[in-house]
Amino acid sequence: MSDIPSHIKRQAMNRDFQPSVRIGKTGITDNIVDEIRGQLKKRKLVKIKINKGIYDRDARVQVWEYLSKETSSVIVLSRGNVGVLWSNS
């Protein structure tokens, strides 16, 4: 895992940084992964929110790891049902 700059961590934890991708009852689809990839290319930092009740705690950890791997990004923050991915390329 690469080192995450402190300004990226601060931005990820900022309450004003709103989720730009939501994962609903259909779960993770190819369209969701493609959307995250596209946003990472434009903005480098994407906040994702999973609707409550979709995944339990252990499954959410696997979701963040899967999305990170599929989008070639780094998990900056995963707290509850919210995660932030960062692309340093």
PDB file with one MODEL, atoms N, CA, C and O in Angstrom:
MODEL        1
ATOM      1  N   MET A   1       0.844  -1.178   0.000  1.00  0.00           N
ATOM      2  CA  MET A   1       0.000   0.000   0.000  1.00  0.00           C
ATOM      3  C   MET A   1       0.888   1.239   0.000  1.00  0.00           C
ATOM      4  O   MET A   1       1.868   1.310   0.741  1.00  0.00           O
ATOM      5  N   SER A   2       0.548   2.184  -0.813  1.00  0.00           N
ATOM      6  CA  SER A   2       1.390   3.371  -0.932  1.00  0.00           C
ATOM      7  C   SER A   2       1.102   4.359   0.193  1.00  0.00           C
ATOM      8  O   SER A   2       0.051   4.314   0.833  1.00  0.00           O
ATOM      9  N   ASP A   3       2.059   5.249   0.416  1.00  0.00           N
ATOM     10  CA  ASP A   3       1.868   6.287   1.421  1.00  0.00           C
ATOM     11  C   ASP A   3       0.846   7.290   0.913  1.00  0.00           C
ATOM     12  O   ASP A   3       0.888   7.717  -0.241  1.00  0.00           O
ATOM     13  N   ILE A   4      -0.064   7.651   1.789  1.00  0.00           N
ATOM     14  CA  ILE A   4      -1.115   8.602   1.432  1.00  0.00           C
ATOM     15  C   ILE A   4      -0.733   9.957   2.002  1.00  0.00           C
ATOM     16  O   ILE A   4      -0.512  10.075   3.208  1.00  0.00           O
ATOM     17  N   PRO A   5      -0.650  10.988   1.156  1.00  0.00           N
ATOM     18  CA  PRO A   5      -0.301  12.325   1.650  1.00  0.00           C
ATOM     19  C   PRO A   5      -1.319  12.827   2.675  1.00  0.00           C
ATOM     20  O   PRO A   5      -2.499  12.484   2.616  1.00  0.00           O
ATOM     21  N   SER A   6      -0.848  13.632   3.601  1.00  0.00           N
ATOM     22  CA  SER A   6      -1.725  14.119   4.669  1.00  0.00           C
ATOM     23  C   SER A   6      -2.860  14.980   4.130  1.00  0.00           C
ATOM     24  O   SER A   6      -3.957  14.955   4.687  1.00  0.00           O
ATOM     25  N   HIS A   7      -2.627  15.745   3.055  1.00  0.00           N
ATOM     26  CA  HIS A   7      -3.711  16.580   2.533  1.00  0.00           C
ATOM     27  C   HIS A   7      -4.825  15.724   1.914  1.00  0.00           C
ATOM     28  O   HIS A   7      -5.983  16.141   1.907  1.00  0.00           O
ATOM     29  N   ILE A   8      -4.496  14.555   1.404  1.00  0.00           N
ATOM     30  CA  ILE A   8      -5.514  13.638   0.877  1.00  0.00           C
ATOM     31  C   ILE A   8      -6.329  13.062   2.035  1.00  0.00           C
ATOM     32  O   ILE A   8      -7.552  12.954   1.943  1.00  0.00           O
ATOM     33  N   LYS A   9      -5.655  12.694   3.120  1.00  0.00           N
ATOM     34  CA  LYS A   9      -6.362  12.179   4.296  1.00  0.00           C
ATOM     35  C   LYS A   9      -7.297  13.224   4.877  1.00  0.00           C
ATOM     36  O   LYS A   9      -8.427  12.916   5.257  1.00  0.00           O
ATOM     37  N   ARG A  10      -6.814  14.481   4.946  1.00  0.00           N
ATOM     38  CA  ARG A  10      -7.658  15.564   5.473  1.00  0.00           C
ATOM     39  C   ARG A  10      -8.884  15.774   4.599  1.00  0.00           C
ATOM     40  O   ARG A  10      -9.994  15.940   5.104  1.00  0.00           O
ATOM     41  N   GLN A  11      -8.680  15.768   3.296  1.00  0.00           N
ATOM     42  CA  GLN A  11      -9.804  15.969   2.384  1.00  0.00           C
ATOM     43  C   GLN A  11     -10.809  14.822   2.505  1.00  0.00           C
ATOM     44  O   GLN A  11     -12.018  15.052   2.454  1.00  0.00           O
ATOM     45  N   ALA A  12     -10.323  13.597   2.663  1.00  0.00           N
ATOM     46  CA  ALA A  12     -11.200  12.436   2.785  1.00  0.00           C
ATOM     47  C   ALA A  12     -12.044  12.502   4.048  1.00  0.00           C
ATOM     48  O   ALA A  12     -13.194  12.062   4.050  1.00  0.00           O
ATOM     49  N   MET A  13     -11.481  13.050   5.127  1.00  0.00           N
ATOM     50  CA  MET A  13     -12.204  13.120   6.394  1.00  0.00           C
ATOM     51  C   MET A  13     -13.077  14.359   6.527  1.00  0.00           C
ATOM     52  O   MET A  13     -13.840  14.479   7.485  1.00  0.00           O
ATOM     53  N   ASN A  14     -12.974  15.273   5.585  1.00  0.00           N
ATOM     54  CA  ASN A  14     -13.753  16.505   5.624  1.00  0.00           C
ATOM     55  C   ASN A  14     -15.241  16.191   5.486  1.00  0.00           C
ATOM     56  O   ASN A  14     -15.645  15.475   4.570  1.00  0.00           O
ATOM     57  N   ARG A  15     -16.042  16.721   6.385  1.00  0.00           N
ATOM     58  CA  ARG A  15     -17.488  16.470   6.363  1.00  0.00           C
ATOM     59  C   ARG A  15     -18.166  17.079   5.142  1.00  0.00           C
ATOM     60  O   ARG A  15     -19.238  16.628   4.739  1.00  0.00           O
ATOM     61  N   ASP A  16     -17.559  18.087   4.557  1.00  0.00           N
ATOM     62  CA  ASP A  16     -18.136  18.720   3.369  1.00  0.00           C
ATOM     63  C   ASP A  16     -17.907  17.896   2.103  1.00  0.00           C
ATOM     64  O   ASP A  16     -18.535  18.156   1.077  1.00  0.00           O
ATOM     65  N   PHE A  17     -17.027  16.921   2.163  1.00  0.00           N
ATOM     66  CA  PHE A  17     -16.750  16.047   1.022  1.00  0.00           C
ATOM     67  C   PHE A  17     -17.848  14.987   0.966  1.00  0.00           C
ATOM     68  O   PHE A  17     -17.838  14.025   1.733  1.00  0.00           O
ATOM     69  N   GLN A  18     -18.784  15.176   0.055  1.00  0.00           N
ATOM     70  CA  GLN A  18     -19.974  14.330  -0.027  1.00  0.00           C
ATOM     71  C   GLN A  18     -19.732  13.090  -0.894  1.00  0.00           C
ATOM     72  O   GLN A  18     -18.915  13.119  -1.814  1.00  0.00           O
ATOM     73  N   PRO A  19     -20.451  11.999  -0.591  1.00  0.00           N
ATOM     74  CA  PRO A  19     -20.341  10.801  -1.433  1.00  0.00           C
ATOM     75  C   PRO A  19     -20.798  11.093  -2.859  1.00  0.00           C
ATOM     76  O   PRO A  19     -21.827  11.734  -3.072  1.00  0.00           O
ATOM     77  N   SER A  20     -20.031  10.620  -3.824  1.00  0.00           N
ATOM     78  CA  SER A  20     -20.406  10.820  -5.224  1.00  0.00           C
ATOM     79  C   SER A  20     -20.881   9.522  -5.868  1.00  0.00           C
ATOM     80  O   SER A  20     -21.383   9.533  -6.992  1.00  0.00           O
ATOM     81  N   VAL A  21     -20.724   8.402  -5.160  1.00  0.00           N
ATOM     82  CA  VAL A  21     -21.212   7.109  -5.643  1.00  0.00           C
ATOM     83  C   VAL A  21     -21.941   6.434  -4.497  1.00  0.00           C
ATOM     84  O   VAL A  21     -21.459   6.404  -3.365  1.00  0.00           O
ATOM     85  N   ARG A  22     -23.119   5.889  -4.810  1.00  0.00           N
ATOM     86  CA  ARG A  22     -23.887   5.127  -3.822  1.00  0.00           C
ATOM     87  C   ARG A  22     -24.073   3.706  -4.324  1.00  0.00           C
ATOM     88  O   ARG A  22     -24.369   3.470  -5.495  1.00  0.00           O
ATOM     89  N   ILE A  23     -23.890   2.768  -3.406  1.00  0.00           N
ATOM     90  CA  ILE A  23     -24.120   1.364  -3.733  1.00  0.00           C
ATOM     91  C   ILE A  23     -25.434   0.971  -3.079  1.00  0.00           C
ATOM     92  O   ILE A  23     -25.566   1.005  -1.855  1.00  0.00           O
ATOM     93  N   GLY A  24     -26.403   0.597  -3.903  1.00  0.00           N
ATOM     94  CA  GLY A  24     -27.741   0.276  -3.424  1.00  0.00           C
ATOM     95  C   GLY A  24     -27.990  -1.215  -3.349  1.00  0.00           C
ATOM     96  O   GLY A  24     -27.064  -2.019  -3.244  1.00  0.00           O
ATOM     97  N   LYS A  25     -29.272  -1.563  -3.404  1.00  0.00           N
ATOM     98  CA  LYS A  25     -29.662  -2.954  -3.195  1.00  0.00           C
ATOM     99  C   LYS A  25     -29.183  -3.896  -4.296  1.00  0.00           C
ATOM    100  O   LYS A  25     -29.129  -5.107  -4.082  1.00  0.00           O
ATOM    101  N   THR A  26     -28.835  -3.366  -5.468  1.00  0.00           N
ATOM    102  CA  THR A  26     -28.307  -4.233  -6.529  1.00  0.00           C
ATOM    103  C   THR A  26     -26.856  -4.613  -6.276  1.00  0.00           C
ATOM    104  O   THR A  26     -26.319  -5.495  -6.947  1.00  0.00           O
ATOM    105  N   GLY A  27     -26.218  -3.957  -5.315  1.00  0.00           N
ATOM    106  CA  GLY A  27     -24.841  -4.290  -4.964  1.00  0.00           C
ATOM    107  C   GLY A  27     -23.841  -3.716  -5.943  1.00  0.00           C
ATOM    108  O   GLY A  27     -24.109  -2.724  -6.621  1.00  0.00           O
ATOM    109  N   ILE A  28     -22.690  -4.349  -6.007  1.00  0.00           N
ATOM    110  CA  ILE A  28     -21.615  -3.870  -6.878  1.00  0.00           C
ATOM    111  C   ILE A  28     -21.813  -4.466  -8.267  1.00  0.00           C
ATOM    112  O   ILE A  28     -21.795  -5.684  -8.446  1.00  0.00           O
ATOM    113  N   THR A  29     -21.999  -3.595  -9.234  1.00  0.00           N
ATOM    114  CA  THR A  29     -22.157  -4.023 -10.620  1.00  0.00           C
ATOM    115  C   THR A  29     -20.981  -3.489 -11.436  1.00  0.00           C
ATOM    116  O   THR A  29     -20.187  -2.681 -10.954  1.00  0.00           O
ATOM    117  N   ASP A  30     -20.889  -3.951 -12.664  1.00  0.00           N
ATOM    118  CA  ASP A  30     -19.841  -3.442 -13.559  1.00  0.00           C
ATOM    119  C   ASP A  30     -20.002  -1.946 -13.774  1.00  0.00           C
ATOM    120  O   ASP A  30     -19.013  -1.222 -13.895  1.00  0.00           O
ATOM    121  N   ASN A  31     -21.255  -1.477 -13.824  1.00  0.00           N
ATOM    122  CA  ASN A  31     -21.509  -0.044 -14.010  1.00  0.00           C
ATOM    123  C   ASN A  31     -20.972   0.775 -12.841  1.00  0.00           C
ATOM    124  O   ASN A  31     -20.426   1.861 -13.041  1.00  0.00           O
ATOM    125  N   ILE A  32     -21.124   0.261 -11.623  1.00  0.00           N
ATOM    126  CA  ILE A  32     -20.611   0.960 -10.433  1.00  0.00           C
ATOM    127  C   ILE A  32     -19.089   1.056 -10.519  1.00  0.00           C
ATOM    128  O   ILE A  32     -18.512   2.119 -10.292  1.00  0.00           O
ATOM    129  N   VAL A  33     -18.450  -0.054 -10.845  1.00  0.00           N
ATOM    130  CA  VAL A  33     -16.985  -0.076 -10.939  1.00  0.00           C
ATOM    131  C   VAL A  33     -16.514   0.881 -12.031  1.00  0.00           C
ATOM    132  O   VAL A  33     -15.546   1.616 -11.836  1.00  0.00           O
ATOM    133  N   ASP A  34     -17.194   0.876 -13.177  1.00  0.00           N
ATOM    134  CA  ASP A  34     -16.830   1.796 -14.267  1.00  0.00           C
ATOM    135  C   ASP A  34     -17.013   3.250 -13.855  1.00  0.00           C
ATOM    136  O   ASP A  34     -16.190   4.101 -14.194  1.00  0.00           O
ATOM    137  N   GLU A  35     -18.089   3.540 -13.125  1.00  0.00           N
ATOM    138  CA  GLU A  35     -18.338   4.907 -12.650  1.00  0.00           C
ATOM    139  C   GLU A  35     -17.229   5.361 -11.705  1.00  0.00           C
ATOM    140  O   GLU A  35     -16.748   6.491 -11.802  1.00  0.00           O
ATOM    141  N   ILE A  36     -16.825   4.483 -10.794  1.00  0.00           N
ATOM    142  CA  ILE A  36     -15.753   4.821  -9.855  1.00  0.00           C
ATOM    143  C   ILE A  36     -14.447   5.058 -10.614  1.00  0.00           C
ATOM    144  O   ILE A  36     -13.721   6.007 -10.318  1.00  0.00           O
ATOM    145  N   ARG A  37     -14.147   4.207 -11.581  1.00  0.00           N
ATOM    146  CA  ARG A  37     -12.935   4.396 -12.395  1.00  0.00           C
ATOM    147  C   ARG A  37     -12.946   5.756 -13.085  1.00  0.00           C
ATOM    148  O   ARG A  37     -11.949   6.477 -13.073  1.00  0.00           O
ATOM    149  N   GLY A  38     -14.084   6.098 -13.686  1.00  0.00           N
ATOM    150  CA  GLY A  38     -14.200   7.380 -14.380  1.00  0.00           C
ATOM    151  C   GLY A  38     -14.019   8.561 -13.451  1.00  0.00           C
ATOM    152  O   GLY A  38     -13.344   9.531 -13.795  1.00  0.00           O
ATOM    153  N   GLN A  39     -14.622   8.484 -12.268  1.00  0.00           N
ATOM    154  CA  GLN A  39     -14.484   9.581 -11.312  1.00  0.00           C
ATOM    155  C   GLN A  39     -13.060   9.683 -10.784  1.00  0.00           C
ATOM    156  O   GLN A  39     -12.561  10.785 -10.556  1.00  0.00           O
ATOM    157  N   LEU A  40     -12.403   8.546 -10.590  1.00  0.00           N
ATOM    158  CA  LEU A  40     -11.013   8.580 -10.123  1.00  0.00           C
ATOM    159  C   LEU A  40     -10.100   9.228 -11.155  1.00  0.00           C
ATOM    160  O   LEU A  40      -9.140   9.906 -10.791  1.00  0.00           O
ATOM    161  N   LYS A  41     -10.388   9.027 -12.436  1.00  0.00           N
ATOM    162  CA  LYS A  41      -9.583   9.661 -13.482  1.00  0.00           C
ATOM    163  C   LYS A  41      -9.749  11.170 -13.461  1.00  0.00           C
ATOM    164  O   LYS A  41      -8.793  11.909 -13.697  1.00  0.00           O
ATOM    165  N   LYS A  42     -10.968  11.631 -13.177  1.00  0.00           N
ATOM    166  CA  LYS A  42     -11.239  13.069 -13.183  1.00  0.00           C
ATOM    167  C   LYS A  42     -10.811  13.750 -11.890  1.00  0.00           C
ATOM    168  O   LYS A  42     -10.201  14.819 -11.912  1.00  0.00           O
ATOM    169  N   ARG A  43     -11.140  13.112 -10.748  1.00  0.00           N
ATOM    170  CA  ARG A  43     -10.965  13.809  -9.476  1.00  0.00           C
ATOM    171  C   ARG A  43      -9.920  13.224  -8.546  1.00  0.00           C
ATOM    172  O   ARG A  43      -9.509  13.882  -7.590  1.00  0.00           O
ATOM    173  N   LYS A  44      -9.484  12.004  -8.806  1.00  0.00           N
ATOM    174  CA  LYS A  44      -8.465  11.320  -8.000  1.00  0.00           C
ATOM    175  C   LYS A  44      -8.959  10.850  -6.633  1.00  0.00           C
ATOM    176  O   LYS A  44      -8.350   9.962  -6.037  1.00  0.00           O
ATOM    177  N   LEU A  45     -10.051  11.428  -6.124  1.00  0.00           N
ATOM    178  CA  LEU A  45     -10.559  11.070  -4.802  1.00  0.00           C
ATOM    179  C   LEU A  45     -12.069  10.890  -4.902  1.00  0.00           C
ATOM    180  O   LEU A  45     -12.777  11.803  -5.327  1.00  0.00           O
ATOM    181  N   VAL A  46     -12.564   9.714  -4.513  1.00  0.00           N
ATOM    182  CA  VAL A  46     -13.986   9.409  -4.641  1.00  0.00           C
ATOM    183  C   VAL A  46     -14.502   8.871  -3.315  1.00  0.00           C
ATOM    184  O   VAL A  46     -13.915   7.966  -2.720  1.00  0.00           O
ATOM    185  N   LYS A  47     -15.607   9.444  -2.867  1.00  0.00           N
ATOM    186  CA  LYS A  47     -16.254   8.982  -1.645  1.00  0.00           C
ATOM    187  C   LYS A  47     -17.453   8.126  -2.034  1.00  0.00           C
ATOM    188  O   LYS A  47     -18.280   8.524  -2.855  1.00  0.00           O
ATOM    189  N   ILE A  48     -17.531   6.948  -1.433  1.00  0.00           N
ATOM    190  CA  ILE A  48     -18.560   5.968  -1.774  1.00  0.00           C
ATOM    191  C   ILE A  48     -19.359   5.641  -0.523  1.00  0.00           C
ATOM    192  O   ILE A  48     -18.798   5.473   0.560  1.00  0.00           O
ATOM    193  N   LYS A  49     -20.670   5.553  -0.683  1.00  0.00           N
ATOM    194  CA  LYS A  49     -21.534   5.202   0.436  1.00  0.00           C
ATOM    195  C   LYS A  49     -22.340   3.965   0.070  1.00  0.00           C
ATOM    196  O   LYS A  49     -22.919   3.880  -1.013  1.00  0.00           O
ATOM    197  N   ILE A  50     -22.365   3.014   0.987  1.00  0.00           N
ATOM    198  CA  ILE A  50     -23.161   1.803   0.816  1.00  0.00           C
ATOM    199  C   ILE A  50     -24.431   1.980   1.642  1.00  0.00           C
ATOM    200  O   ILE A  50     -24.364   2.318   2.823  1.00  0.00           O
ATOM    201  N   ASN A  51     -25.581   1.751   1.023  1.00  0.00           N
ATOM    202  CA  ASN A  51     -26.835   1.859   1.760  1.00  0.00           C
ATOM    203  C   ASN A  51     -26.830   0.887   2.935  1.00  0.00           C
ATOM    204  O   ASN A  51     -26.288  -0.214   2.840  1.00  0.00           O
ATOM    205  N   LYS A  52     -27.436   1.303   4.037  1.00  0.00           N
ATOM    206  CA  LYS A  52     -27.462   0.472   5.242  1.00  0.00           C
ATOM    207  C   LYS A  52     -28.233  -0.817   4.988  1.00  0.00           C
ATOM    208  O   LYS A  52     -29.230  -0.837   4.267  1.00  0.00           O
ATOM    209  N   GLY A  53     -27.750  -1.879   5.592  1.00  0.00           N
ATOM    210  CA  GLY A  53     -28.425  -3.160   5.505  1.00  0.00           C
ATOM    211  C   GLY A  53     -28.047  -3.992   4.293  1.00  0.00           C
ATOM    212  O   GLY A  53     -28.498  -5.131   4.168  1.00  0.00           O
ATOM    213  N   ILE A  54     -27.239  -3.457   3.403  1.00  0.00           N
ATOM    214  CA  ILE A  54     -26.848  -4.198   2.205  1.00  0.00           C
ATOM    215  C   ILE A  54     -25.770  -5.231   2.545  1.00  0.00           C
ATOM    216  O   ILE A  54     -25.873  -6.394   2.155  1.00  0.00           O
ATOM    217  N   TYR A  55     -24.748  -4.804   3.267  1.00  0.00           N
ATOM    218  CA  TYR A  55     -23.647  -5.689   3.647  1.00  0.00           C
ATOM    219  C   TYR A  55     -23.404  -5.578   5.146  1.00  0.00           C
ATOM    220  O   TYR A  55     -23.607  -4.519   5.740  1.00  0.00           O
ATOM    221  N   ASP A  56     -22.964  -6.693   5.758  1.00  0.00           N
ATOM    222  CA  ASP A  56     -22.574  -6.619   7.162  1.00  0.00           C
ATOM    223  C   ASP A  56     -21.137  -6.099   7.254  1.00  0.00           C
ATOM    224  O   ASP A  56     -20.500  -5.836   6.234  1.00  0.00           O
ATOM    225  N   ARG A  57     -20.644  -5.957   8.456  1.00  0.00           N
ATOM    226  CA  ARG A  57     -19.334  -5.333   8.684  1.00  0.00           C
ATOM    227  C   ARG A  57     -18.199  -6.045   7.945  1.00  0.00           C
ATOM    228  O   ARG A  57     -17.376  -5.401   7.294  1.00  0.00           O
ATOM    229  N   ASP A  58     -18.160  -7.365   8.048  1.00  0.00           N
ATOM    230  CA  ASP A  58     -17.080  -8.117   7.393  1.00  0.00           C
ATOM    231  C   ASP A  58     -17.160  -8.008   5.876  1.00  0.00           C
ATOM    232  O   ASP A  58     -16.137  -7.907   5.199  1.00  0.00           O
ATOM    233  N   ALA A  59     -18.360  -8.028   5.355  1.00  0.00           N
ATOM    234  CA  ALA A  59     -18.535  -7.930   3.901  1.00  0.00           C
ATOM    235  C   ALA A  59     -18.122  -6.551   3.398  1.00  0.00           C
ATOM    236  O   ALA A  59     -17.588  -6.435   2.295  1.00  0.00           O
ATOM    237  N   ARG A  60     -18.359  -5.505   4.188  1.00  0.00           N
ATOM    238  CA  ARG A  60     -17.968  -4.155   3.765  1.00  0.00           C
ATOM    239  C   ARG A  60     -16.457  -4.045   3.608  1.00  0.00           C
ATOM    240  O   ARG A  60     -15.977  -3.387   2.685  1.00  0.00           O
ATOM    241  N   VAL A  61     -15.710  -4.677   4.493  1.00  0.00           N
ATOM    242  CA  VAL A  61     -14.246  -4.671   4.376  1.00  0.00           C
ATOM    243  C   VAL A  61     -13.843  -5.313   3.050  1.00  0.00           C
ATOM    244  O   VAL A  61     -12.956  -4.815   2.357  1.00  0.00           O
ATOM    245  N   GLN A  62     -14.490  -6.404   2.708  1.00  0.00           N
ATOM    246  CA  GLN A  62     -14.198  -7.072   1.439  1.00  0.00           C
ATOM    247  C   GLN A  62     -14.610  -6.209   0.252  1.00  0.00           C
ATOM    248  O   GLN A  62     -13.937  -6.212  -0.780  1.00  0.00           O
ATOM    249  N   VAL A  63     -15.710  -5.471   0.389  1.00  0.00           N
ATOM    250  CA  VAL A  63     -16.168  -4.578  -0.681  1.00  0.00           C
ATOM    251  C   VAL A  63     -15.119  -3.512  -0.953  1.00  0.00           C
ATOM    252  O   VAL A  63     -14.767  -3.274  -2.108  1.00  0.00           O
ATOM    253  N   TRP A  64     -14.610  -2.861   0.104  1.00  0.00           N
ATOM    254  CA  TRP A  64     -13.603  -1.804  -0.085  1.00  0.00           C
ATOM    255  C   TRP A  64     -12.351  -2.372  -0.736  1.00  0.00           C
ATOM    256  O   TRP A  64     -11.780  -1.750  -1.631  1.00  0.00           O
ATOM    257  N   GLU A  65     -11.917  -3.556  -0.291  1.00  0.00           N
ATOM    258  CA  GLU A  65     -10.724  -4.178  -0.874  1.00  0.00           C
ATOM    259  C   GLU A  65     -10.952  -4.537  -2.340  1.00  0.00           C
ATOM    260  O   GLU A  65     -10.069  -4.344  -3.176  1.00  0.00           O
ATOM    261  N   TYR A  66     -12.139  -5.059  -2.649  1.00  0.00           N
ATOM    262  CA  TYR A  66     -12.465  -5.415  -4.031  1.00  0.00           C
ATOM    263  C   TYR A  66     -12.471  -4.176  -4.921  1.00  0.00           C
ATOM    264  O   TYR A  66     -11.873  -4.180  -5.998  1.00  0.00           O
ATOM    265  N   LEU A  67     -13.145  -3.117  -4.474  1.00  0.00           N
ATOM    266  CA  LEU A  67     -13.212  -1.890  -5.272  1.00  0.00           C
ATOM    267  C   LEU A  67     -11.824  -1.286  -5.463  1.00  0.00           C
ATOM    268  O   LEU A  67     -11.503  -0.789  -6.543  1.00  0.00           O
ATOM    269  N   SER A  68     -11.013  -1.330  -4.430  1.00  0.00           N
ATOM    270  CA  SER A  68      -9.651  -0.809  -4.522  1.00  0.00           C
ATOM    271  C   SER A  68      -8.855  -1.578  -5.570  1.00  0.00           C
ATOM    272  O   SER A  68      -8.143  -0.987  -6.382  1.00  0.00           O
ATOM    273  N   LYS A  69      -8.982  -2.886  -5.544  1.00  0.00           N
ATOM    274  CA  LYS A  69      -8.255  -3.725  -6.500  1.00  0.00           C
ATOM    275  C   LYS A  69      -8.761  -3.503  -7.928  1.00  0.00           C
ATOM    276  O   LYS A  69      -7.963  -3.360  -8.854  1.00  0.00           O
ATOM    277  N   GLU A  70     -10.067  -3.474  -8.102  1.00  0.00           N
ATOM    278  CA  GLU A  70     -10.658  -3.346  -9.439  1.00  0.00           C
ATOM    279  C   GLU A  70     -10.395  -1.983 -10.074  1.00  0.00           C
ATOM    280  O   GLU A  70     -10.321  -1.873 -11.298  1.00  0.00           O
ATOM    281  N   THR A  71     -10.255  -0.956  -9.258  1.00  0.00           N
ATOM    282  CA  THR A  71     -10.074   0.397  -9.787  1.00  0.00           C
ATOM    283  C   THR A  71      -8.622   0.862  -9.696  1.00  0.00           C
ATOM    284  O   THR A  71      -8.319   2.007 -10.030  1.00  0.00           O
ATOM    285  N   SER A  72      -7.731  -0.007  -9.253  1.00  0.00           N
ATOM    286  CA  SER A  72      -6.306   0.329  -9.085  1.00  0.00           C
ATOM    287  C   SER A  72      -6.136   1.581  -8.229  1.00  0.00           C
ATOM    288  O   SER A  72      -5.403   2.503  -8.587  1.00  0.00           O
ATOM    289  N   SER A  73      -6.819   1.592  -7.107  1.00  0.00           N
ATOM    290  CA  SER A  73      -6.771   2.743  -6.208  1.00  0.00           C
ATOM    291  C   SER A  73      -6.385   2.284  -4.807  1.00  0.00           C
ATOM    292  O   SER A  73      -6.174   1.097  -4.557  1.00  0.00           O
ATOM    293  N   VAL A  74      -6.298   3.249  -3.908  1.00  0.00           N
ATOM    294  CA  VAL A  74      -5.901   3.001  -2.524  1.00  0.00           C
ATOM    295  C   VAL A  74      -7.059   3.393  -1.612  1.00  0.00           C
ATOM    296  O   VAL A  74      -7.715   4.410  -1.833  1.00  0.00           O
ATOM    297  N   ILE A  75      -7.304   2.586  -0.593  1.00  0.00           N
ATOM    298  CA  ILE A  75      -8.334   2.916   0.394  1.00  0.00           C
ATOM    299  C   ILE A  75      -7.746   3.955   1.342  1.00  0.00           C
ATOM    300  O   ILE A  75      -6.785   3.678   2.059  1.00  0.00           O
ATOM    301  N   VAL A  76      -8.330   5.155   1.340  1.00  0.00           N
ATOM    302  CA  VAL A  76      -7.872   6.220   2.232  1.00  0.00           C
ATOM    303  C   VAL A  76      -8.599   6.109   3.560  1.00  0.00           C
ATOM    304  O   VAL A  76      -8.004   6.282   4.624  1.00  0.00           O
ATOM    305  N   LEU A  77      -9.890   5.819   3.487  1.00  0.00           N
ATOM    306  CA  LEU A  77     -10.736   5.813   4.677  1.00  0.00           C
ATOM    307  C   LEU A  77     -11.854   4.810   4.473  1.00  0.00           C
ATOM    308  O   LEU A  77     -12.463   4.765   3.404  1.00  0.00           O
ATOM    309  N   SER A  78     -12.125   4.015   5.474  1.00  0.00           N
ATOM    310  CA  SER A  78     -13.327   3.180   5.469  1.00  0.00           C
ATOM    311  C   SER A  78     -13.878   3.204   6.882  1.00  0.00           C
ATOM    312  O   SER A  78     -13.292   2.654   7.814  1.00  0.00           O
ATOM    313  N   ARG A  79     -15.003   3.846   7.010  1.00  0.00           N
ATOM    314  CA  ARG A  79     -15.631   4.001   8.315  1.00  0.00           C
ATOM    315  C   ARG A  79     -17.112   3.695   8.154  1.00  0.00           C
ATOM    316  O   ARG A  79     -17.845   4.431   7.493  1.00  0.00           O
ATOM    317  N   GLY A  80     -17.541   2.596   8.769  1.00  0.00           N
ATOM    318  CA  GLY A  80     -18.945   2.219   8.652  1.00  0.00           C
ATOM    319  C   GLY A  80     -19.296   1.897   7.216  1.00  0.00           C
ATOM    320  O   GLY A  80     -18.655   1.066   6.573  1.00  0.00           O
ATOM    321  N   ASN A  81     -20.326   2.569   6.722  1.00  0.00           N
ATOM    322  CA  ASN A  81     -20.773   2.298   5.357  1.00  0.00           C
ATOM    323  C   ASN A  81     -20.247   3.325   4.349  1.00  0.00           C
ATOM    324  O   ASN A  81     -20.789   3.456   3.252  1.00  0.00           O
ATOM    325  N   VAL A  82     -19.194   4.047   4.725  1.00  0.00           N
ATOM    326  CA  VAL A  82     -18.598   5.053   3.843  1.00  0.00           C
ATOM    327  C   VAL A  82     -17.116   4.730   3.646  1.00  0.00           C
ATOM    328  O   VAL A  82     -16.403   4.396   4.592  1.00  0.00           O
ATOM    329  N   GLY A  83     -16.680   4.838   2.403  1.00  0.00           N
ATOM    330  CA  GLY A  83     -15.277   4.621   2.086  1.00  0.00           C
ATOM    331  C   GLY A  83     -14.796   5.660   1.091  1.00  0.00           C
ATOM    332  O   GLY A  83     -15.577   6.195   0.305  1.00  0.00           O
ATOM    333  N   VAL A  84     -13.499   5.940   1.135  1.00  0.00           N
ATOM    334  CA  VAL A  84     -12.898   6.897   0.210  1.00  0.00           C
ATOM    335  C   VAL A  84     -11.738   6.206  -0.493  1.00  0.00           C
ATOM    336  O   VAL A  84     -10.859   5.625   0.143  1.00  0.00           O
ATOM    337  N   LEU A  85     -11.758   6.283  -1.821  1.00  0.00           N
ATOM    338  CA  LEU A  85     -10.687   5.715  -2.637  1.00  0.00           C
ATOM    339  C   LEU A  85      -9.900   6.837  -3.288  1.00  0.00           C
ATOM    340  O   LEU A  85     -10.457   7.874  -3.651  1.00  0.00           O
ATOM    341  N   TRP A  86      -8.590   6.620  -3.435  1.00  0.00           N
ATOM    342  CA  TRP A  86      -7.698   7.617  -4.020  1.00  0.00           C
ATOM    343  C   TRP A  86      -6.849   6.968  -5.094  1.00  0.00           C
ATOM    344  O   TRP A  86      -6.297   5.886  -4.896  1.00  0.00           O
ATOM    345  N   SER A  87      -6.751   7.627  -6.219  1.00  0.00           N
ATOM    346  CA  SER A  87      -5.888   7.176  -7.305  1.00  0.00           C
ATOM    347  C   SER A  87      -4.710   8.129  -7.393  1.00  0.00           C
ATOM    348  O   SER A  87      -4.893   9.325  -7.616  1.00  0.00           O
ATOM    349  N   ASN A  88      -3.512   7.613  -7.220  1.00  0.00           N
ATOM    350  CA  ASN A  88      -2.334   8.480  -7.263  1.00  0.00           C
ATOM    351  C   ASN A  88      -1.671   8.479  -8.633  1.00  0.00           C
ATOM    352  O   ASN A  88      -0.559   8.987  -8.781  1.00  0.00           O
ATOM    353  N   SER A  89      -2.336   7.917  -9.633  1.00  0.00           N
ATOM    354  CA  SER A  89      -1.748   7.906 -10.978  1.00  0.00           C
ATOM    355  C   SER A  89      -2.388   8.943 -11.874  1.00  0.00           C
ATOM    356  O   SER A  89      -2.012   9.069 -13.040  1.00  0.00           O
TER     357      SER A  89
ENDMDL
END
